[in-house]
């Protein structure tokens, strides 16, 4: 038993869809969340910048003595996990490995053994998902699909039945008409809010893997193995920190968390900007 | 005559559409540009954050001894002009005042005397355009229209004939069906690339004001009045700096500049991040 919190960071508010799953599965755990709303989004940025930003967020969170840090942002998980694991003194769990493992399990039982990865520009360009999948199952085929518009569409409050959302999903997923997948990974924390759109396009036979849900299962497994679970009897607390715009975070974020967000504090630049940790040539 | 450059900053690459107009009108001027591609976009962020970021970019540009600084970003111009003018020792020209003045001139000759402002979430929320317009012509009606999706649509390379672009434009501009405007201001540096889309929706009787074009006219007027124009006989140079991803800047940016971009340098965080200059309560 360990009453320290689980620390979660994200480029902005999308990681709240991961927190939602954590709170469902591990109601006794306290959560401390840091969303980098001053520099969001990460999905169009380089490995070096994403790694530096992710480290700054993580170091800020260390002051809360977390049990572990969850990199809820798919882009951070895809581009910065090696740096985070090397630089941080606490365990770090990203969303890519658990989601890739779940996709492999689902695809291994299906035909065709083909997995679609739906993500941001940077996540797709990183090839992190194909690498994680092929490390487990080299024979599976991976179809990477960058869907840059879907994050702003979700942030704007558009839902699965919106015409523009439907057209964008059809447009991005068109390659899957010729090469149908049996599994689709929602490799961005914003996409669970469009799950219905994807399901409608993909049809009932395609397994949809939610990276947030799989990550919460992985976190539970880790806490149990380490015997540091908090008892579920007493409800865990939740504190949020943002680098900008707490009002917008509260308003838009509650759709991701599926509950009201009360405790949000603004963090000033001098409290989390430590300067570059990853040098230019590491990019 | 003054051979020092014109400094231009922007949240990312959109400001290149302003530079395009500057280079057309003032081919003898050298330009030094700083795009904050590590923290782009500004359009969903608060006044305090946008002011701090804009000041950091401006201070970096001061090392080139510019004749003046152009805040090419509409969001910066709408949220940070007072801070920039107060803190910087060189003249600063933003895009809001010139565009508002042009809109007033056009609307004063038309009926109805109604001006639509098309911009980002933050530009629209700031009310900077209505304030600038009403300072000149209190009787004119202003219809503010936030169009958050249009920036990512343009960045993705979608053009005026794209179905999603057309639907988004129709969706955002729907309020103008009931309250038709005689002038529409493209109050975001990305929007000139969708000019044709707007024109198609608005029809031939609506004057479209391009904030970049009006700003370049204002810059020319200022340089002439101060007698610091560079002779047009010799072509001015152009250097670009970005806080992230020079490759993407070169690729996507050339569509905004309408010429190839050769000279782009990456600036590290320690070279431009000076920490917060505007305190929390100034927000």
Contacts between the chains, C-beta under 8 A, distances in Angstrom:
chain1	res1	chain2	res2	distance
A	37	B	45	7.4
A	38	B	39	6.9
A	38	B	45	6.5
A	38	B	49	5.0
A	39	B	38	6.9
A	39	B	39	4.7
A	40	B	44	7.7
A	44	B	40	7.8
A	44	B	155	7.5
A	44	B	245	7.4
A	44	B	248	6.9
A	45	B	37	7.4
A	45	B	38	6.5
A	45	B	244	5.2
A	45	B	245	6.1
A	46	B	244	5.5
A	46	B	245	4.9
A	48	B	244	7.8
A	49	B	38	5.0
A	49	B	243	7.8
A	49	B	244	4.5
A	49	B	245	7.5
A	52	B	269	7.0
A	148	B	152	6.1
A	148	B	155	7.5
A	148	B	156	5.4
A	149	B	149	7.2
A	149	B	152	5.6
A	149	B	153	6.8
A	149	B	156	6.4
A	149	B	164	7.4
A	151	B	152	7.9
A	152	B	148	6.1
A	152	B	149	5.5
A	152	B	151	7.9
A	152	B	152	4.7
A	153	B	149	6.8
A	155	B	44	7.5
A	155	B	148	7.5
A	156	B	148	5.4
A	156	B	149	6.4
A	163	B	167	6.3
A	164	B	149	7.4
A	164	B	164	6.0
A	164	B	167	5.4
A	164	B	168	6.0
A	164	B	171	7.0
A	167	B	163	6.3
A	167	B	164	5.4
A	167	B	167	6.8
A	168	B	164	6.0
A	171	B	164	7.0
A	243	B	49	7.7
A	244	B	45	5.2
A	244	B	46	5.5
A	244	B	48	7.8
A	244	B	49	4.5
A	245	B	44	7.3
A	245	B	45	6.1
A	245	B	46	4.9
A	245	B	49	7.5
A	248	B	44	6.9
A	266	B	280	6.8
A	268	B	276	5.6
A	268	B	280	6.6
A	269	B	52	7.0
A	269	B	273	7.7
A	269	B	275	5.8
A	269	B	276	4.8
A	270	B	275	5.4
A	270	B	276	6.2
A	273	B	269	7.7
A	273	B	273	6.3
A	273	B	275	7.4
A	275	B	269	5.8
A	275	B	270	5.4
A	275	B	273	7.3
A	276	B	268	5.7
A	276	B	269	4.8
A	276	B	270	6.2
A	280	B	266	6.8
A	280	B	268	6.6
